[in-house]
């Protein structure tokens, strides 16, 4: 399998969770903002919209391979921050599994940022 095909498959797999999560939050904005408030996130009414935008726009950018390196860096940072803020609970094994999954996704995004989107991408067509 070619590197370009592997990069495309990786982009699809990394993007799905973010696109779906952002779209699902649109159906429960108030509930998500309430959850953020309970975790002590500042300005949850604004933050929820920033998170939704990052998940949907960033996910679509990764999927299409559009400004891939920037989107990958942003989503890697988001994975680390949201993992720590939302899942770092050493006494709860399920939360720690989610935390470690966030770190693994961040690693995938950093690898994508280093490698670029590959030839099956908007970035390749723009060059």
C-alpha positions in Angstrom: 0.0 0.0 0.0 1.4 3.4 -0.9 2.3 6.0 1.7 -0.2 8.4 0.1 -3.1 5.9 0.5 -2.0 5.2 4.1 -2.1 9.0 4.8 -5.5 9.3 3.3 -6.9 6.4 5.4 -5.2 7.8 8.5 -6.8 11.2 7.8 -10.3 9.6 7.3 -9.9 7.6 10.6 -8.6 10.6 12.6 -11.3 13.0 11.3 -14.4 10.9 11.8 -14.5 11.2 15.6 -14.1 15.0 15.5 -16.7 15.6 12.8 -19.2 13.4 14.5 -18.5 14.8 18.0 -18.9 18.4 16.8 -22.1 17.6 14.9 -23.6 15.7 17.9 -22.8 18.7 20.2 -24.9 20.9 18.0 -27.9 18.9 19.3 -27.0 19.5 22.9 -25.2 22.8 23.1 -26.7 23.7 26.5 -26.0 20.3 27.9 -22.4 20.4 26.7 -21.9 23.9 28.1 -23.3 22.8 31.4 -20.9 19.9 31.5 -18.0 22.3 30.7 -19.2 24.6 33.5 -19.2 21.7 36.0 -15.6 21.0 35.1 -14.6 24.6 35.7 -14.1 25.5 32.1 -14.2 29.3 31.8 -16.9 30.9 29.7 -18.6 27.6 28.8 -21.3 29.3 26.7 -18.5 30.6 24.4 -16.1 27.7 24.8 -18.7 25.2 23.6 -19.0 27.0 20.3 -15.3 27.2 19.9 -15.0 23.5 20.6 -17.8 22.7 18.1 -16.1 24.8 15.4 -12.7 23.3 16.0 -14.1 19.7 15.9 -16.2 20.2 12.7 -13.9 22.6 10.8 -10.7 20.9 12.0 -12.1 17.5 11.3 -13.2 18.4 7.8 -9.8 20.1 7.1 -8.1 16.8 8.1 -10.5 14.8 6.0 -9.9 16.8 2.9 -6.2 17.4 3.6 -6.7 21.2 3.6 -4.2 23.2 5.7 -3.4 19.8 7.1 -0.4 20.6 9.2 -2.1 23.6 10.9 -5.3 21.6 11.6 -3.3 18.6 12.9 -1.4 20.8 15.3 -4.6 22.4 16.5 -6.4 19.1 17.0 -3.3 17.6 18.7 -3.3 20.4 21.2 -7.0 20.0 21.7 -6.7 16.3 22.3 -4.1 16.9 25.0 -6.0 19.7 26.7 -9.4 18.1 26.6 -7.9 14.8 27.7 -6.3 16.4 30.7 -9.3 18.6 31.6 -12.0 16.0 30.9 -10.5 12.6 31.6 -7.4 12.7 33.8 -8.8 11.0 36.8 -6.3 8.4 38.0 -8.8 6.8 40.4 -11.2 6.0 37.5 -9.8 3.4 35.0 -12.4 4.2 32.3 -11.5 7.9 32.4 -7.8 7.1 32.3 -8.4 4.9 29.2 -10.2 7.9 27.5 -7.2 10.1 28.6 -4.7 7.7 27.0 -6.9 7.5 23.8 -6.7 11.3 23.6 -2.9 11.2 23.9 -2.8 8.5 21.2 -4.9 10.7 18.9 -2.6 13.6 19.6 0.3 11.4 18.5 -1.5 10.5 15.3 -2.1 14.2 14.6 1.6 15.1 15.3 2.7 12.3 12.9 0.3 13.7 10.3 1.6 17.2 10.9 5.2 15.9 10.3 4.3 13.9 7.2 1.7 16.2 5.6 -1.5 15.1 3.9 -0.1 13.2 1.0 -1.0 13.5 -2.7 -4.7 12.6 -2.2 -5.4 16.0 -0.6 -6.4 19.6 -1.3 -3.0 20.6 0.0 -1.3 18.6 -2.8 -3.6 20.2 -5.5 -2.8 23.7 -4.2 0.9 23.3 -4.8 
